[in-house]
C-alpha cells in the first residue's frame, strides 16, 4: 500500500504512512501544517481515512502533541568498539538469502513499537546496499544487522541473549567511528544494551501519539 506524502484537509495538511497496514495493521500520521485550534479535527479526519484503508492501530506525530503518548523515538550515538571475544562471523545478504533475512527481521520486529517492515519491493535495494548481514557463530545463526555507513538501520538477535555479540560483530565493520541509531523509548531492553556499549541519547527524533 502506497503512502500519501501530502493529505490536504480543511483543517491542515499531513503525510499518511500506510505501508505498514498490510503487515502490522498500523498507519502513521505526520502533521505538516494545521489551522489554529484544529489539531483534533485534522487528526480525526486522517484517522478516519486510515481506518477505511484497513489500519487497526493509528499513531500521529506533531512535535509536542496533546494526545496520549505512545512512544518517543530517540537518536543514540556512540563510538564503535569491539570485544575480540565477542566478534563472530558476518555473511552478507545475497539474492539467495535476502528473503530469509527479510522474513526473520520482520518476525523479530513485529513486537517492537513503531518498527518499520522491510517489504518485498525493498529486497533488491537491500542487496545493493551491501550493508545487510547474517551474524553466525560456528554455523549457528545468532542475529541480523543492517548498516548504512555508520548508521545502524536494524539489528535483531535470533539467539536469545546474543544481542551484545551481534552488536560487537557489526561494530567491527566501523571500529573507531561514531555510530548512530534510532530506538523507541518503550524498547527498554535494547536501550540498556546500547547504553552498556557506550551509546548515549543525543536527541528526541519524534513522539508518536495513539489516536
Order of alpha helices (4+ residues) and beta strands (2+ residues): beta-beta-alpha-beta-alpha-beta-beta-beta-alpha-alpha-beta-beta-beta-alpha-beta-alpha-beta
